């Protein structure tokens, strides 16, 4: 039951939504101002259109996804942003709007979209400002932990990438001072390292058995990140049609624009080394033969590896795909087993920490999402809680 001190009315009584603004590519200047689209921050501009903090929701494309922006920003025309908070707490309203089923208010038309005037008429119940700030503080505590873990994940990936490049691109591995460099088709490489096509060191589309019967993990293209090894929002499906993989495999997007955007994932979410899963037909699965799984992922993330694949793409505009023969043209300098084992000893723990932190974030999101509707609806009474209120307004 909603507390008696809460206020009832229409959404438009508590805030004013405004459509975002066009920003043609020719007018974009590189800067530090976030550009917010219906899918979140998609770039940066030199000029701000709206003063922060701000709340933005997808108007068409991704309907109803809500984003809280601390700094000044530029909302694109694919969004609605809160132009006037009418004395309410911006951070609270960002959580409040997430509980509204905007998708059910899709405006009629060929392209899905939201009509702000119709949204303003939605009946809502809103708590007083003091309660708003308490609710925002509770929920923000979860988001702060998630953000901190996400930063740690980024640092761990950067550390692993730095070690890979230092050892196997720049050839400054432990003891390199005592190793003579010799000429090769790759340029100067350590003596004793064999230069070979990557297909001799990595199995491309390895044969993996996934039973048709029963449900098992399924990874769609949307589960891969543009800049991280993480594979999220894993589905469960019956059948086995698509790419097939197991722990230690790298999933490499083969289709435009996913490849250019950097979609590459490292499989480590399965319960054991015997478990298998399947996913989008647009993944190329890469598995180590003579390297190590972490090396394969870090190499697949490199600009050199991706550029080689992009150059091989063919097909209709917008649906171009990688030719698997391109991997035969990509050369690697194969280090000895001893050095690869030392390398794996350094980076495998970093990969495992990424996985642990990702699991923690998943549980934090689940707990936050369970609390969210209960707090926003007033089912959880915060009046007696001694909470340091977190203001979202400036």
N, C-alpha and C positions, 0 to 999 in steps of 0.2 A: 504494500500500500504506500502511495506517495505521501510523504510527510506533509502535514497541513501548512507548514510555512513555505512550501514550494509554490511557485506561480504557474498558473495554467494560461495558455493562450496559443496563438499561432507562431510558427517559427519566425515569421517576419516581425513579430513583436520583440524578439530578442536579438536579432541580427539582420543585416542587409547583405544579400548576395549580389555580386556584380560579375559580369562576364569579363574574362581576361582579354588580353590585347594581342594584336598581330605583331610579329617581329620577323620580317622577311630576312632570309639568310644574308642578303646583301647589306643589311643594316646592322648586323651583329658585329660587335666589337669585343674582342677578348678582354675579359676583366674578372672581377671577383663576385659579381652579383648573380645569385642563382636564377636560372631560367626554369620555371616550374611548369610542367605539362601535366596531362592527365595521368601520367605514370610516374610522376615525381620530378626530381631535379635532373634535367637532361643536358645541361650546359651552363655556361657562365657568360655574362654580358658586362659591359663597362658602365651601363646606366641602369638605375632602378626605377621601376614604375610605381611600386607600392612600398610604403614604409612598414618595417617589421615591428613586432612579430605579426605573422599573418597565418591564416588558415585557408587552404586551397583544396578544392575537390574536383575530380574529373567531371567535365561537362559532357563530353562525348569521347569515345574511344574506350577508356577505362572508367566506367560510370561509378561515381560515388566513392572512389578511393580518396581518402582524406590525408592531407599532409600539413604538418605544423612547421612553419619556417621562422626561425628566430630573427634572422637579419632582414634587411631590405631586399626586395626581390622583384622579378618580372614574371607575372602570371600570363601564360599564353592563352590564346582564344579557345583552346580545347578545355579550359577550366572555368570554374566559378570560384571567386575568392570572397572572403568576408570583408566588405567595404566598411561596415560599421558594426562594432561589437555591442553598441548600445549599453555600455557600462558593465558588460559581462566579461568574465575572465577568458582571454583568448585560448589559453592552453586547455581549460575545461571544455570550451566549445569544440575544440579539435577532437576531443574524445567523445563528446556528446554527438557530434555529427556522424561519427563512425557507427553509432548504434541505429541510425536511421537507414531504412532500406530504400536508398535512392533509386536503385535499379528498377523497383516496382513503379516508379513514377517517370519512366522513360517516355519522353514526348513522342508523339506519332511522327513517323517519317521514315525515309529510306535509310538514313543513318541514325543509329541510336543516340539520343541526347537528352539532356535535362533542361526543363523550363524553370528558370529561377522564380518566376511569378507563381507557378503552381507549388513550388517547394515552400514559398513563403506562407502558404495557406495550411501547411501541415499542423495538426494539433500537437502540442508538446507540453511537458511539465518540466520546469527548470527550477533548481534550488537557488537560495540566496547566495550572494557573492562569497561569504565566508565558507559556506559548504562547498561551493564550486572549487575554491582553492584547496580545500582539504582533499576532495576527490581527485583533483589534478595532481596533488602531491603524491598520493598513494600510487596512482597509475604511472606517474613520471619516474618513480623510484625503479620500477621494472624496466622502463625504457632506458633509463640511465645505465643500468647494469647491462642491458643488451648492447647499447652503444659502446660501452667500455670493452665488452668482449669482442665486438666487431672490430674495434681498433686493434686489439691484440691479435686477432686473426690476420688482419692486413699486415701487421709488422712481422708475424711469423712467416707469412708467404714471401714477403720481401726479403727476409733473411735467407730462406731457402733458395730463392732466385739468385741472390747475390753470391751464395756459395757455388751454385751451379755455373754461373757465368765466370766466376773467378777461376774455377778449377778446369772447366771443360771448353770455355770459349777463349779466355785470356791465358789459359795454361799456367796459372800461378797456383798450383796445388802444393800441398806440403812436400817439401823436398825437391821442388822444381829446379832449384839452383844447381843441383847436382846432375840434372838430366840434360843431355845435349839435344838441341833442336835441329831438325832436318827438314829439307824441302819436301813438299808433297803437292798434290793437286788442290789441297785446301790451304796451301801456304805453309808456313813453318809450323811443324807439329813436334811433340816430344818423340825422341827416338824410341822405336819399339811399339808405338801406337799404330794400329792398322787403320788406314782410311778406307771406308767401305760405304756402300749405299745403306741408308737407314733401314731398308727392308731386310738386310742381313742381321741387323741388331734388334729389330722390332717386328713383331708379327702384326700385320695389318689385317683386320677383320678375322681374328682367330676363331676357330670352330669351338663353340661352347654349347653344350646341351642344356636347354631349358624345357622342361616338360610342358606339354599342352594342358594337362589336367591341373585343376586347382588354381587358386589365385596366388599371385606372386608380385613382387615389386615391379613397377613400371615407371620409367623415367621419361617424361615428355621433354621436348626441347626447352620449354619454359622453365624447367627445373635447373638448367645450367646458368651459371653466373658469367657475366662478361669479364670479370676481373678477379675471380677467385676459383679455387678448386672445389668449393662447396656445391653439393647437389641437394636441393631443398624441394619441399612440396612433392615428395615421392608418392605416387599413386599405387593402388593395388588393382590388378586386373587378371582376368583369366586369359588363357591362350599363350602364344609365344611368338607372334608375328612381329618382327622388327629386329633391331640390333640386340645381341646377346653378350653378356659380360659378367665378370665376377670381381671380387675385391682385388685392387692393384691395377685394374685396367684404367686407361684414359679414354674419355669420350670426347671426340673431336668433331665439332659441327662441320658438315660438308656443304651446306647450302647458304646462299646469300640471303639476307645480310648477316645471318647468325655468325658465320665464320669471320667476316670483317669486324664484327663487334667483339669478337674474342671469346665466344662461348666454348669453354673447355672445362671438363670436370674430371675429378679423380674419384674413383669408386672405392669407398671404405666404409659404407653404411651397412653392408650385409653382415649377418651374425657370425659367419666363419668363412674359412677359405674354400669350403665346398659349396657354399650357397651361390646361386646364380640369379640373375634378373634380366629383364629385357626393357627396351625403350624405343624411342623414335627411329624410324628407318633412315633418318637424316644424320645419324651419328656414324662416324668411322671409329671403330674400336681399335685401340693400339695397346699391345701387350709386349712387355720386355722379353727378349730372347737371350741376349748376352749383356744387357745393361742392368738396370734395376727399375722397379716401377716408378719410383720418385723421379729418377732421371728422365724417363719417358714423358711424364707429365710436364716437368719443367722445360724440357726441350719443346714440347708441343705448344707451350705458352709463349715461346720466344717469337719475336718479330720475324726472324729469319725463316723459321719453320712455317709460320702462317703465310708469309709472303710467297714462299715457294708454292704453297697450296692454292693461294688466290690466283696466281699466274696461270694455273692449269684449268681454271673454271670455264665451263662452257654450258650452253643451253639458252633458253629463252630469257629475255630480260626479266629480272626479278625472281627467276627460278633457276639460276645458274648453280651448278654443282661441281665439286672437286673431282678431278680425274685421279683415281687411285694410283695410276702410273707415275704421278708426280713424285711419290715417295722414293721411287727408284733413282731419282735425280738428286735427292738430298743426301749429302755425304756427312758422315760423322767420323771422328777420330776415336777409335775404340781403345779405351784405357785398359790396363790389366785388372784382373779380378780383385787383387788386393786393394788397389786404390778405390775401386767401385764399392767394395765392402766398407772401407773407411768413410767414403762419401755417404753411403746409405746410413751408416751409424750416426752421422751428423744430422741428416735431414729427416729421416724417418720419424724421430721423436717430435720434430716440428709439425709434420703432417698429422701425427696422432693428437697433438695438442689442439690443432685446428679443429679436428673432429670432435674432441671433448668439449671445446668452447661452443661449437655449433650446436651440440646436443643440449648444453646448458641454455643457450638462447632459445632453442625450441621449447624447452620446459617453461622458461620465463614467459614466453609469448602465450603459451597455453594458459598459464595461471592468470596473466593479465587479462586475456580475452574472456576467461571465466568470470573474473571480478567486474569487468567493464560494464556489462548490462545490469548487474546487481547494484553497483554503485550509482550508475546513471539513473536508474529507475527508483532509487530510494529504498530498495529492499535491504541494503546494508546501512544501518544508522551510524553516521560519523560524528554525531553531535558530542559524544562523550570521549572521542578519541583525541589525545593530546598530540597533534600533528603540526609540524612546522609547515605552514602554508607556503605553497610555491606559486608565486604570482606569474601569470603568463603575460600580463600587460606590462607595458613600459611605464 
